[in-house]
Amino acid sequence: MKLIIAIIQDADNDRVSAALTDEKYRVTFIASTGGFLRSGRSTLLIGTEEDRVARA
């Protein structure tokens, strides 16, 4: 089992999370802030098997 930590823009969260769960990935979302102008970010924790990491 592998853990992928992905930091994305809030605007992309619903689309990315839905695509991952449709492909049967385990996804946990954490709201976060920081970076340029303290804009909203989403941190996704994605659990997957090693052979599915590249596809995720």
N, CA, C and O of each residue as an XYZ file, in Angstrom:
224
protein
N       0.852     -1.173      0.000
C       0.000      0.000      0.000
C       0.894      1.231      0.000
O       1.893      1.285      0.718
N       0.528      2.218     -0.809
C       1.252      3.485     -0.919
C       0.316      4.630     -0.553
O      -0.903      4.523     -0.690
N       0.910      5.731     -0.082
C       0.159      6.943      0.234
C       0.668      8.062     -0.654
O       1.864      8.354     -0.672
N      -0.247      8.694     -1.398
C       0.076      9.848     -2.221
C      -0.509     11.072     -1.528
O      -1.680     11.067     -1.149
N       0.284     12.108     -1.361
C      -0.192     13.373     -0.813
C      -0.190     14.376     -1.957
O       0.864     14.712     -2.496
N      -1.379     14.854     -2.326
C      -1.517     15.788     -3.444
C      -2.123     17.087     -2.934
O      -3.151     17.071     -2.256
N      -1.493     18.210     -3.256
C      -2.003     19.522     -2.872
C      -2.509     20.189     -4.143
O      -1.749     20.423     -5.082
N      -3.810     20.494     -4.159
C      -4.442     21.056     -5.340
C      -5.233     22.310     -4.965
O      -5.447     22.582     -3.784
N      -5.663     23.066     -5.967
C      -6.489     24.239     -5.717
C      -7.885     23.794     -5.299
O      -8.380     22.762     -5.751
N      -8.519     24.591     -4.422
C      -9.870     24.268     -3.966
C     -10.832     24.083     -5.136
O     -11.699     23.210     -5.097
N     -10.683     24.896     -6.168
C     -11.590     24.838     -7.311
C     -11.551     23.481     -8.011
O     -12.526     23.093     -8.656
N     -10.452     22.764     -7.895
C     -10.298     21.472     -8.559
C     -10.672     20.279     -7.679
O     -10.715     19.146     -8.158
N     -10.938     20.525     -6.418
C     -11.133     19.440     -5.461
C     -12.268     18.492     -5.840
O     -12.072     17.277     -5.863
N     -13.445     19.025     -6.134
C     -14.593     18.147     -6.428
C     -14.325     17.274     -7.647
O     -14.599     16.074     -7.623
N     -13.795     17.865     -8.707
C     -13.545     17.138     -9.944
C     -12.490     16.046     -9.749
O     -12.666     14.914    -10.200
N     -11.393     16.398     -9.073
C     -10.301     15.439     -8.869
C     -10.740     14.315     -7.921
O     -10.488     13.140     -8.190
N     -11.387     14.674     -6.828
C     -11.853     13.658     -5.873
C     -12.843     12.697     -6.514
O     -12.775     11.488     -6.291
N     -13.766     13.234     -7.311
C     -14.756     12.384     -7.982
C     -14.082     11.436     -8.977
O     -14.439     10.260     -9.055
N     -13.117     11.943     -9.731
C     -12.420     11.096    -10.705
C     -11.659      9.972    -10.005
O     -11.650      8.835    -10.477
N     -11.023     10.290     -8.883
C     -10.276      9.273     -8.150
C     -11.196      8.222     -7.539
O     -10.909      7.028     -7.622
N     -12.295      8.649     -6.929
C     -13.205      7.679     -6.323
C     -13.913      6.842     -7.385
O     -14.230      5.679     -7.137
N     -14.167      7.414     -8.566
C     -14.743      6.628     -9.669
C     -13.809      5.497    -10.094
O     -14.260      4.442    -10.540
N     -12.508      5.728     -9.951
C     -11.504      4.719    -10.291
C     -11.169      3.814     -9.096
O     -10.215      3.038     -9.147
N     -11.959      3.922     -8.028
C     -11.837      3.078     -6.826
C     -10.586      3.353     -5.988
O     -10.070      2.455     -5.323
N     -10.093      4.616     -6.023
C      -9.013      5.007     -5.123
C      -9.629      5.442     -3.800
O     -10.752      5.944     -3.772
N      -8.908      5.254     -2.718
C      -9.337      5.718     -1.399
C      -8.804      7.132     -1.215
O      -7.595      7.350     -1.279
N      -9.697      8.097     -0.985
C      -9.301      9.504     -0.936
C      -9.838     10.160      0.331
O     -11.012     10.011      0.670
N      -8.966     10.886      1.027
C      -9.356     11.718      2.165
C      -8.954     13.143      1.845
O      -7.843     13.390      1.377
N      -9.860     14.090      2.098
C      -9.645     15.494      1.781
C      -9.422     16.291      3.061
O     -10.141     16.114      4.044
N      -8.422     17.170      3.041
C      -8.138     18.067      4.165
C      -8.048     19.479      3.602
O      -7.268     19.726      2.682
N      -8.833     20.407      4.140
C      -8.753     21.811      3.709
C      -7.471     22.418      4.265
O      -7.125     22.191      5.425
N      -6.772     23.182      3.451
C      -5.535     23.813      3.892
C      -5.382     25.176      3.216
O      -6.025     25.444      2.202
N      -4.544     26.021      3.771
C      -4.257     27.325      3.179
C      -2.764     27.531      3.151
O      -2.004     26.827      3.818
N      -2.358     28.506      2.368
C      -0.939     28.819      2.295
C      -0.544     29.168      0.883
O      -1.382     29.239     -0.016
N       0.726     29.384      0.700
C       1.219     29.712     -0.624
C       0.923     31.147     -0.996
O       0.748     32.004     -0.130
N       0.868     31.398     -2.275
C       0.671     32.739     -2.819
C      -0.669     33.320     -2.387
O      -1.713     32.715     -2.633
N      -0.653     34.470     -1.757
C      -1.845     35.199     -1.299
C      -2.725     34.388     -0.346
O      -3.917     34.665     -0.212
N      -2.144     33.398      0.308
C      -2.879     32.562      1.262
C      -4.170     32.006      0.657
O      -5.200     31.929      1.328
N      -4.100     31.625     -0.602
C      -5.277     31.112     -1.296
C      -5.631     29.712     -0.797
O      -4.793     29.001     -0.242
N      -6.891     29.337     -1.007
C      -7.375     28.045     -0.534
C      -6.779     26.885     -1.299
O      -6.642     26.929     -2.521
N      -6.433     25.864     -0.573
C      -5.871     24.648     -1.146
C      -6.601     23.462     -0.529
O      -7.199     23.561      0.542
N      -6.535     22.360     -1.224
C      -7.046     21.106     -0.710
C      -5.903     20.103     -0.732
O      -5.192     19.971     -1.727
N      -5.742     19.408      0.368
C      -4.743     18.347      0.434
C      -5.484     17.022      0.352
O      -6.372     16.744      1.157
N      -5.114     16.211     -0.625
C      -5.731     14.905     -0.797
C      -4.759     13.832     -0.350
O      -3.599     13.821     -0.763
N      -5.229     12.942      0.485
C      -4.465     11.765      0.891
C      -5.067     10.592      0.131
O      -6.233     10.250      0.326
N      -4.270      9.981     -0.734
C      -4.762      8.944     -1.633
C      -4.046      7.635     -1.315
O      -2.823      7.542     -1.418
N      -4.809      6.647     -0.935
C      -4.247      5.334     -0.647
C      -4.437      4.416     -1.838
O      -5.537      4.324     -2.384
N      -3.370      3.731     -2.249
C      -3.463      2.847     -3.398
C      -2.385      1.774     -3.354
O      -1.418      1.873     -2.600
N      -2.566      0.768     -4.160
C      -1.547     -0.262     -4.299
C      -0.402      0.283     -5.154
O      -0.605      1.191     -5.961
N       0.777     -0.261     -4.979
C       1.969      0.242     -5.650
C       1.835      0.269     -7.176
O       2.334      1.191     -7.821
N       1.178     -0.715     -7.749
C       1.060     -0.773     -9.202
C       0.057      0.230     -9.780
O      -0.035      0.366    -11.000
N      -0.688      0.928     -8.935
C      -1.673      1.929     -9.395
C      -1.227      3.369     -9.135
O      -1.980      4.300     -9.420
N      -0.025      3.572     -8.604
C       0.453      4.909     -8.265
C       0.542      5.793     -9.504
O       0.058      6.924     -9.475
N       1.133      5.324    -10.566
C       1.310      6.145    -11.775
C      -0.026      6.586    -12.355
O      -0.146      7.721    -12.815
N      -1.016      5.730    -12.345
C      -2.347      6.093    -12.888
C      -3.014      7.157    -12.038
O      -3.682      8.043    -12.571
N      -2.846      7.087    -10.734
C      -3.458      8.084     -9.847
C      -2.918      9.458    -10.142
O      -3.313     10.429     -9.497
